[in-house]
Amino acid sequence: MRGLRYPVETILEYLAGGDSVDDLLAEFPDLEREDILACHEFSRKMLAAKSVHLTLA
């Protein structure tokens, strides 16, 4: 993410654990709000790309 050494997965784990964007910004001062939102958008796109649509027979 933006040349920083924070794995996207780590940021998403913090968010899933209940931390807010503001919590993460306080914990990791070199992150910007846009970095965290980019992680969220990346995960959304990955889930959408991997979704499987089943048809009922």
N, CA, C and O atoms as a CHARMM CRD file, in Angstrom:
* protein
*
  228
    1    1 MET  N      0.84100  -1.17300   0.00000 PROA 1      0.00000
    2    1 MET  CA     0.00000   0.00000   0.00000 PROA 1      0.00000
    3    1 MET  C      0.88300   1.23100   0.00000 PROA 1      0.00000
    4    1 MET  O      1.61200   1.48500   0.95900 PROA 1      0.00000
    5    2 ARG  N      0.81600   1.97300  -1.04800 PROA 2      0.00000
    6    2 ARG  CA     1.52400   3.25300  -1.19000 PROA 2      0.00000
    7    2 ARG  C      2.98700   3.17800  -0.76300 PROA 2      0.00000
    8    2 ARG  O      3.52800   4.15300  -0.23900 PROA 2      0.00000
    9    3 GLY  N      3.62900   2.04100  -0.97900 PROA 3      0.00000
   10    3 GLY  CA     5.03700   1.91200  -0.64200 PROA 3      0.00000
   11    3 GLY  C      5.30800   1.65000   0.83100 PROA 3      0.00000
   12    3 GLY  O      6.46600   1.53400   1.23500 PROA 3      0.00000
   13    4 LEU  N      4.26500   1.55700   1.63400 PROA 4      0.00000
   14    4 LEU  CA     4.44200   1.25000   3.05200 PROA 4      0.00000
   15    4 LEU  C      4.49900  -0.25600   3.23800 PROA 4      0.00000
   16    4 LEU  O      4.12900  -1.01100   2.33900 PROA 4      0.00000
   17    5 ARG  N      4.95400  -0.68900   4.38100 PROA 5      0.00000
   18    5 ARG  CA     5.13900  -2.12000   4.60000 PROA 5      0.00000
   19    5 ARG  C      4.03600  -2.72800   5.45600 PROA 5      0.00000
   20    5 ARG  O      4.28500  -3.66100   6.21900 PROA 5      0.00000
   21    6 TYR  N      2.83800  -2.21300   5.33500 PROA 6      0.00000
   22    6 TYR  CA     1.69400  -2.77600   6.04600 PROA 6      0.00000
   23    6 TYR  C      0.90900  -3.66300   5.08100 PROA 6      0.00000
   24    6 TYR  O      0.41200  -3.16900   4.06800 PROA 6      0.00000
   25    7 PRO  N      0.78800  -4.94000   5.36600 PROA 7      0.00000
   26    7 PRO  CA    -0.03100  -5.78400   4.49000 PROA 7      0.00000
   27    7 PRO  C     -1.50600  -5.36400   4.55400 PROA 7      0.00000
   28    7 PRO  O     -2.02600  -5.03400   5.61900 PROA 7      0.00000
   29    8 VAL  N     -2.14600  -5.38500   3.42100 PROA 8      0.00000
   30    8 VAL  CA    -3.57300  -5.06500   3.36600 PROA 8      0.00000
   31    8 VAL  C     -4.34000  -5.96300   4.33900 PROA 8      0.00000
   32    8 VAL  O     -5.25100  -5.50300   5.02600 PROA 8      0.00000
   33    9 GLU  N     -3.97200  -7.22500   4.39400 PROA 9      0.00000
   34    9 GLU  CA    -4.64600  -8.17800   5.27900 PROA 9      0.00000
   35    9 GLU  C     -4.61200  -7.71500   6.73800 PROA 9      0.00000
   36    9 GLU  O     -5.59400  -7.87400   7.46200 PROA 9      0.00000
   37   10 THR  N     -3.50200  -7.15300   7.16200 PROA 10     0.00000
   38   10 THR  CA    -3.37500  -6.67500   8.54100 PROA 10     0.00000
   39   10 THR  C     -4.36000  -5.54700   8.82200 PROA 10     0.00000
   40   10 THR  O     -5.03100  -5.54000   9.85400 PROA 10     0.00000
   41   11 ILE  N     -4.44200  -4.60200   7.90600 PROA 11     0.00000
   42   11 ILE  CA    -5.36000  -3.47300   8.09300 PROA 11     0.00000
   43   11 ILE  C     -6.79500  -3.98300   8.13400 PROA 11     0.00000
   44   11 ILE  O     -7.59200  -3.52900   8.95500 PROA 11     0.00000
   45   12 LEU  N     -7.12800  -4.92000   7.25800 PROA 12     0.00000
   46   12 LEU  CA    -8.48300  -5.47000   7.23700 PROA 12     0.00000
   47   12 LEU  C     -8.79300  -6.24200   8.52000 PROA 12     0.00000
   48   12 LEU  O     -9.93000  -6.22000   8.99300 PROA 12     0.00000
   49   13 GLU  N     -7.80100  -6.91800   9.08200 PROA 13     0.00000
   50   13 GLU  CA    -8.01000  -7.63300  10.34600 PROA 13     0.00000
   51   13 GLU  C     -8.32900  -6.65900  11.47900 PROA 13     0.00000
   52   13 GLU  O     -9.19600  -6.93100  12.30900 PROA 13     0.00000
   53   14 TYR  N     -7.63300  -5.53000  11.51200 PROA 14     0.00000
   54   14 TYR  CA    -7.94500  -4.51600  12.52100 PROA 14     0.00000
   55   14 TYR  C     -9.38100  -4.01800  12.35700 PROA 14     0.00000
   56   14 TYR  O    -10.11500  -3.89200  13.33700 PROA 14     0.00000
   57   15 LEU  N     -9.77700  -3.73700  11.11800 PROA 15     0.00000
   58   15 LEU  CA   -11.13300  -3.25500  10.87600 PROA 15     0.00000
   59   15 LEU  C    -12.17000  -4.31800  11.25500 PROA 15     0.00000
   60   15 LEU  O    -13.19500  -4.00500  11.86100 PROA 15     0.00000
   61   16 ALA  N    -11.89800  -5.56000  10.89600 PROA 16     0.00000
   62   16 ALA  CA   -12.81600  -6.65000  11.22500 PROA 16     0.00000
   63   16 ALA  C    -12.90300  -6.85700  12.73500 PROA 16     0.00000
   64   16 ALA  O    -13.93500  -7.28800  13.24800 PROA 16     0.00000
   65   17 GLY  N    -11.82600  -6.55100  13.43800 PROA 17     0.00000
   66   17 GLY  CA   -11.80800  -6.69600  14.88700 PROA 17     0.00000
   67   17 GLY  C    -12.50200  -5.57000  15.62500 PROA 17     0.00000
   68   17 GLY  O    -12.60300  -5.59900  16.85100 PROA 17     0.00000
   69   18 GLY  N    -12.98600  -4.57200  14.88700 PROA 18     0.00000
   70   18 GLY  CA   -13.75300  -3.50700  15.51400 PROA 18     0.00000
   71   18 GLY  C    -13.05900  -2.16400  15.58300 PROA 18     0.00000
   72   18 GLY  O    -13.65800  -1.18200  16.01900 PROA 18     0.00000
   73   19 ASP  N    -11.79600  -2.10300  15.15600 PROA 19     0.00000
   74   19 ASP  CA   -11.12200  -0.80400  15.14800 PROA 19     0.00000
   75   19 ASP  C    -11.71700   0.07500  14.06300 PROA 19     0.00000
   76   19 ASP  O    -12.09400  -0.40600  12.99400 PROA 19     0.00000
   77   20 SER  N    -11.79700   1.34800  14.34500 PROA 20     0.00000
   78   20 SER  CA   -12.30600   2.30200  13.36300 PROA 20     0.00000
   79   20 SER  C    -11.14300   2.84200  12.53300 PROA 20     0.00000
   80   20 SER  O     -9.97500   2.62100  12.85500 PROA 20     0.00000
   81   21 VAL  N    -11.47900   3.54100  11.47700 PROA 21     0.00000
   82   21 VAL  CA   -10.45200   4.18800  10.65900 PROA 21     0.00000
   83   21 VAL  C     -9.65500   5.15100  11.53200 PROA 21     0.00000
   84   21 VAL  O     -8.42900   5.21200  11.43100 PROA 21     0.00000
   85   22 ASP  N    -10.33900   5.90100  12.38600 PROA 22     0.00000
   86   22 ASP  CA    -9.64600   6.84000  13.27500 PROA 22     0.00000
   87   22 ASP  C     -8.71300   6.11500  14.24200 PROA 22     0.00000
   88   22 ASP  O     -7.63100   6.61800  14.54600 PROA 22     0.00000
   89   23 ASP  N     -9.11500   4.94100  14.73000 PROA 23     0.00000
   90   23 ASP  CA    -8.23900   4.13500  15.59600 PROA 23     0.00000
   91   23 ASP  C     -6.95100   3.77500  14.86000 PROA 23     0.00000
   92   23 ASP  O     -5.85600   3.88100  15.41200 PROA 23     0.00000
   93   24 LEU  N     -7.09600   3.35000  13.61200 PROA 24     0.00000
   94   24 LEU  CA    -5.92100   2.95000  12.83000 PROA 24     0.00000
   95   24 LEU  C     -5.01700   4.13700  12.52700 PROA 24     0.00000
   96   24 LEU  O     -3.79200   4.01200  12.54200 PROA 24     0.00000
   97   25 LEU  N     -5.62100   5.28100  12.25400 PROA 25     0.00000
   98   25 LEU  CA    -4.81700   6.47100  11.98500 PROA 25     0.00000
   99   25 LEU  C     -4.01900   6.88900  13.21700 PROA 25     0.00000
  100   25 LEU  O     -2.89900   7.38400  13.09600 PROA 25     0.00000
  101   26 ALA  N     -4.58900   6.69300  14.38900 PROA 26     0.00000
  102   26 ALA  CA    -3.87800   7.01300  15.62900 PROA 26     0.00000
  103   26 ALA  C     -2.77000   5.99200  15.90000 PROA 26     0.00000
  104   26 ALA  O     -1.68900   6.35000  16.36800 PROA 26     0.00000
  105   27 GLU  N     -3.04200   4.73200  15.60500 PROA 27     0.00000
  106   27 GLU  CA    -2.07600   3.65200  15.86100 PROA 27     0.00000
  107   27 GLU  C     -0.92000   3.66400  14.85800 PROA 27     0.00000
  108   27 GLU  O      0.21700   3.35700  15.21300 PROA 27     0.00000
  109   28 PHE  N     -1.21300   4.01600  13.61600 PROA 28     0.00000
  110   28 PHE  CA    -0.21500   4.01500  12.54100 PROA 28     0.00000
  111   28 PHE  C     -0.16900   5.41000  11.91900 PROA 28     0.00000
  112   28 PHE  O     -0.82600   5.65600  10.90800 PROA 28     0.00000
  113   29 PRO  N      0.59600   6.32100  12.51100 PROA 29     0.00000
  114   29 PRO  CA     0.56200   7.71800  12.06500 PROA 29     0.00000
  115   29 PRO  C      1.04300   7.95400  10.63200 PROA 29     0.00000
  116   29 PRO  O      0.76300   9.00800  10.06100 PROA 29     0.00000
  117   30 ASP  N      1.76500   6.98900  10.03800 PROA 30     0.00000
  118   30 ASP  CA     2.19800   7.18400   8.65600 PROA 30     0.00000
  119   30 ASP  C      1.12900   6.78400   7.64000 PROA 30     0.00000
  120   30 ASP  O      1.30700   6.99500   6.44000 PROA 30     0.00000
  121   31 LEU  N      0.02100   6.21000   8.11100 PROA 31     0.00000
  122   31 LEU  CA    -1.09900   5.89800   7.22000 PROA 31     0.00000
  123   31 LEU  C     -1.96800   7.14300   7.03400 PROA 31     0.00000
  124   31 LEU  O     -2.03200   8.01900   7.89700 PROA 31     0.00000
  125   32 GLU  N     -2.62200   7.18900   5.89700 PROA 32     0.00000
  126   32 GLU  CA    -3.60800   8.23300   5.62200 PROA 32     0.00000
  127   32 GLU  C     -4.96700   7.56500   5.43800 PROA 32     0.00000
  128   32 GLU  O     -5.05100   6.38200   5.10800 PROA 32     0.00000
  129   33 ARG  N     -6.00800   8.32500   5.65200 PROA 33     0.00000
  130   33 ARG  CA    -7.37000   7.80300   5.52000 PROA 33     0.00000
  131   33 ARG  C     -7.55700   7.11300   4.16300 PROA 33     0.00000
  132   33 ARG  O     -8.20000   6.06700   4.07700 PROA 33     0.00000
  133   34 GLU  N     -6.99800   7.69800   3.11900 PROA 34     0.00000
  134   34 GLU  CA    -7.13700   7.12400   1.77300 PROA 34     0.00000
  135   34 GLU  C     -6.48600   5.74200   1.68100 PROA 34     0.00000
  136   34 GLU  O     -6.95400   4.89000   0.92500 PROA 34     0.00000
  137   35 ASP  N     -5.41300   5.51100   2.44400 PROA 35     0.00000
  138   35 ASP  CA    -4.77000   4.19000   2.45200 PROA 35     0.00000
  139   35 ASP  C     -5.72700   3.13100   2.98400 PROA 35     0.00000
  140   35 ASP  O     -5.85200   2.04700   2.41400 PROA 35     0.00000
  141   36 ILE  N     -6.39100   3.45100   4.06600 PROA 36     0.00000
  142   36 ILE  CA    -7.30300   2.49900   4.69600 PROA 36     0.00000
  143   36 ILE  C     -8.51800   2.26300   3.80400 PROA 36     0.00000
  144   36 ILE  O     -8.97800   1.13000   3.66100 PROA 36     0.00000
  145   37 LEU  N     -9.02800   3.32000   3.21400 PROA 37     0.00000
  146   37 LEU  CA   -10.15800   3.17300   2.30300 PROA 37     0.00000
  147   37 LEU  C     -9.75500   2.36900   1.06200 PROA 37     0.00000
  148   37 LEU  O    -10.56900   1.62700   0.51200 PROA 37     0.00000
  149   38 ALA  N     -8.50800   2.51500   0.62400 PROA 38     0.00000
  150   38 ALA  CA    -8.02600   1.72700  -0.52400 PROA 38     0.00000
  151   38 ALA  C     -7.96400   0.24000  -0.16700 PROA 38     0.00000
  152   38 ALA  O     -8.25500  -0.60600  -1.01300 PROA 38     0.00000
  153   39 CYS  N     -7.59200  -0.08700   1.06700 PROA 39     0.00000
  154   39 CYS  CA    -7.59100  -1.48700   1.51200 PROA 39     0.00000
  155   39 CYS  C     -9.00100  -2.05400   1.46000 PROA 39     0.00000
  156   39 CYS  O     -9.21300  -3.17500   0.99700 PROA 39     0.00000
  157   40 HSD  N     -9.94700  -1.28500   1.92800 PROA 40     0.00000
  158   40 HSD  CA   -11.34100  -1.71400   1.92500 PROA 40     0.00000
  159   40 HSD  C    -11.82800  -1.92700   0.49300 PROA 40     0.00000
  160   40 HSD  O    -12.48900  -2.92300   0.19900 PROA 40     0.00000
  161   41 GLU  N    -11.50500  -1.00700  -0.38000 PROA 41     0.00000
  162   41 GLU  CA   -11.93200  -1.12600  -1.78300 PROA 41     0.00000
  163   41 GLU  C    -11.26300  -2.32800  -2.45600 PROA 41     0.00000
  164   41 GLU  O    -11.90100  -3.02700  -3.24300 PROA 41     0.00000
  165   42 PHE  N     -9.99000  -2.57300  -2.15300 PROA 42     0.00000
  166   42 PHE  CA    -9.28800  -3.72400  -2.69900 PROA 42     0.00000
  167   42 PHE  C     -9.98300  -5.01900  -2.28400 PROA 42     0.00000
  168   42 PHE  O    -10.19900  -5.90900  -3.10700 PROA 42     0.00000
  169   43 SER  N    -10.33200  -5.11500  -1.00300 PROA 43     0.00000
  170   43 SER  CA   -10.98700  -6.33900  -0.52300 PROA 43     0.00000
  171   43 SER  C    -12.35500  -6.51600  -1.17200 PROA 43     0.00000
  172   43 SER  O    -12.74800  -7.63600  -1.49900 PROA 43     0.00000
  173   44 ARG  N    -13.07900  -5.42100  -1.35900 PROA 44     0.00000
  174   44 ARG  CA   -14.38300  -5.49700  -2.01000 PROA 44     0.00000
  175   44 ARG  C    -14.25200  -6.02800  -3.43000 PROA 44     0.00000
  176   44 ARG  O    -15.04000  -6.87000  -3.86100 PROA 44     0.00000
  177   45 LYS  N    -13.25400  -5.53200  -4.15500 PROA 45     0.00000
  178   45 LYS  CA   -13.05400  -5.97900  -5.53700 PROA 45     0.00000
  179   45 LYS  C    -12.61100  -7.43800  -5.59500 PROA 45     0.00000
  180   45 LYS  O    -13.03300  -8.18100  -6.48100 PROA 45     0.00000
  181   46 MET  N    -11.77300  -7.84300  -4.66300 PROA 46     0.00000
  182   46 MET  CA   -11.31400  -9.23500  -4.64500 PROA 46     0.00000
  183   46 MET  C    -12.47600 -10.18000  -4.33400 PROA 46     0.00000
  184   46 MET  O    -12.58300 -11.24500  -4.94300 PROA 46     0.00000
  185   47 LEU  N    -13.32600  -9.81000  -3.41400 PROA 47     0.00000
  186   47 LEU  CA   -14.48500 -10.64800  -3.09700 PROA 47     0.00000
  187   47 LEU  C    -15.45300 -10.71200  -4.26900 PROA 47     0.00000
  188   47 LEU  O    -16.01800 -11.76900  -4.55300 PROA 47     0.00000
  189   48 ALA  N    -15.64400  -9.60800  -4.93600 PROA 48     0.00000
  190   48 ALA  CA   -16.54700  -9.58600  -6.08900 PROA 48     0.00000
  191   48 ALA  C    -15.99300 -10.45100  -7.21700 PROA 48     0.00000
  192   48 ALA  O    -16.74800 -11.14400  -7.89900 PROA 48     0.00000
  193   49 ALA  N    -14.68600 -10.41200  -7.41200 PROA 49     0.00000
  194   49 ALA  CA   -14.06700 -11.17600  -8.48500 PROA 49     0.00000
  195   49 ALA  C    -14.10000 -12.68300  -8.19100 PROA 49     0.00000
  196   49 ALA  O    -14.14000 -13.49200  -9.11700 PROA 49     0.00000
  197   50 LYS  N    -14.08500 -13.05400  -6.92000 PROA 50     0.00000
  198   50 LYS  CA   -14.04000 -14.46200  -6.53900 PROA 50     0.00000
  199   50 LYS  C    -15.41600 -15.04300  -6.27500 PROA 50     0.00000
  200   50 LYS  O    -15.53200 -16.23800  -6.00300 PROA 50     0.00000
  201   51 SER  N    -16.44800 -14.23900  -6.34700 PROA 51     0.00000
  202   51 SER  CA   -17.77500 -14.76200  -6.03500 PROA 51     0.00000
  203   51 SER  C    -18.20200 -15.74200  -7.13900 PROA 51     0.00000
  204   51 SER  O    -17.90200 -15.56600  -8.32000 PROA 51     0.00000
  205   52 VAL  N    -18.89800 -16.75700  -6.70100 PROA 52     0.00000
  206   52 VAL  CA   -19.38300 -17.77100  -7.62400 PROA 52     0.00000
  207   52 VAL  C    -20.90600 -17.70400  -7.63400 PROA 52     0.00000
  208   52 VAL  O    -21.54400 -17.71700  -6.58200 PROA 52     0.00000
  209   53 HSD  N    -21.45900 -17.63500  -8.78900 PROA 53     0.00000
  210   53 HSD  CA   -22.90800 -17.57800  -8.91900 PROA 53     0.00000
  211   53 HSD  C    -23.41100 -18.96700  -9.31600 PROA 53     0.00000
  212   53 HSD  O    -23.07200 -19.48000 -10.38200 PROA 53     0.00000
  213   54 LEU  N    -24.19700 -19.54500  -8.47500 PROA 54     0.00000
  214   54 LEU  CA   -24.74000 -20.87100  -8.73800 PROA 54     0.00000
  215   54 LEU  C    -26.16500 -20.72300  -9.25600 PROA 54     0.00000
  216   54 LEU  O    -26.92100 -19.86500  -8.80000 PROA 54     0.00000
  217   55 THR  N    -26.51200 -21.56100 -10.20200 PROA 55     0.00000
  218   55 THR  CA   -27.88200 -21.58600 -10.67700 PROA 55     0.00000
  219   55 THR  C    -28.58900 -22.77700 -10.04300 PROA 55     0.00000
  220   55 THR  O    -28.02000 -23.85900  -9.90200 PROA 55     0.00000
  221   56 LEU  N    -29.79100 -22.55800  -9.68200 PROA 56     0.00000
  222   56 LEU  CA   -30.58900 -23.63300  -9.08000 PROA 56     0.00000
  223   56 LEU  C    -31.24600 -24.44000 -10.19600 PROA 56     0.00000
  224   56 LEU  O    -31.84400 -23.88600 -11.11900 PROA 56     0.00000
  225   57 ALA  N    -31.12100 -25.73700 -10.09100 PROA 57     0.00000
  226   57 ALA  CA   -31.69500 -26.59900 -11.12900 PROA 57     0.00000
  227   57 ALA  C    -33.07600 -27.03600 -10.74400 PROA 57     0.00000
  228   57 ALA  O    -33.72300 -27.76900 -11.49200 PROA 57     0.00000
